Amino acid sequence: MAPILDAVEQEAKDRILEGFSGPGVAITPLLMGMIIDAALLGIMLSQLIHWFAHQRSQESKLHQYAVFWCSFMGCTVFLLSTGWIIYLFGYNFGRWVPFTDYRWLSLYPIVDASMVLVVQVFYAERAYKIANRSKLLIPAVAFPMFVSLVGGVGVAVCGFVSRIITTNYRIFVWFWIGGCFIADIIITTIVLWGLTRSRSPWEQTDILVKRLIRVACESQLPPTICALALLIDWCVQQDSFYGVFFEMIQGKVYVVGMIYVLNQRFFLRRELDETNNLNARPAFSTFKGGRNRTGAPLGPATIHVQTETYVESHQINPAFMPQRLQPKIREASESGDTEMSELDGVNQSEVGLNSEYMERVRAARKKPEFNVASFAAMG
């Protein structure tokens, strides 16, 4: 019995180490996948806490259910990876046959497909709105997503039934990986193309569009690259643990990107509120040959002008003010005649009382007889 077990162990060892220089090179991707998966779990939980605190109340019910489901399945993947590692290196330490048992490995496609499908629907909704609600986008994206889901379910069923890689197992893996990658390519291309065409000659709008393009690249390109890497590995070698590395982290890469997009809405809304009162200035450097960034001919532009009124006041030094003659009423205590006749009303200003004309009037008044001819001569 022992020689038979030894032969089975040797066959399993040769199968696992085929094409590799040693156990370290062959098994290290499995351990690294668990480490990276744990790191992504921490990132996902930190983003989830921020989303709960700031953005959950602003989201629709469907988006909330999507976040809850994907977060739950992300934690499930971590528990699956932990259980598999304990099974291999704890309960079956030193044995090679458990590495060839594909029951554990076949669970990753169906769990990942359940997360990836929800995230892709979330991105497809954005692409549908950016593409002006084109009806052609729905079957173009829905078909590869459905194929990917069928492939994930088929891999799980074949893995539990046969426990080895069979022809049907390989076919369903092609469905799972190929459908996922094609859906990612279509969605990412439409989103980036639509945002690029939405760029505006107005500086504030253009900055916002650039920010949205950056967010789309940061959230959608990593999952697409991960799906491409898994597809390339499956094309090169179909029974190595290098592909398992991408299977262990693929689902969380999608979930982290989706929660990142939802949290960016909070930051974008806050920045727009802070810059709401700024004037929009046209970016004239973007116009070339009578066309804008989108390539469309320039038409009549609508210019919104914001006017501001400023009130400015100056205080002049009294020393530099022009001298004006002000009337002055004499007080009773001042020297001079207190009885006034009709002639005193000729001029009551300060200059008039001291003028030569008034002196002649006073002199004529003191004479016993008032001579009209002499008064005329004085004028």
Secondary structure, DSSP 4 states (H G I P E B T S, - for coil): -HHHHHHHHHHHHHHHSTTSSSHHHHHHHHHHHHHHHHHHHHHHHHHHHHIIIIIGGGS-HHHHHHHHHHHHHHHHHHHHHHHHHHIIIIITTT-SGGGG-TTTTTHHHHHHHHHHHHHHHHHHHHHHHHTTS-TTHHHHHHHHHHHHHHHHHHHHHHHHHHSS--HHHHHHHHHHHHHHHHHHHHHHHHHHHHHHHT--SBHHHHHHHHHHHHHHHHHHHHHHHHHHHHHHHHHH-SSSHHHHHHHHHHHHHHHHHHHHHHHHHHHHHHHHHHTTTSPP-B-GGG-BTTB-TTSPBP-PPP---------------GGGSPP-----PPPTTSSS-----GGGGS--SHHHHTSHHHHHHHHHHHSSS--HHHHHHH-
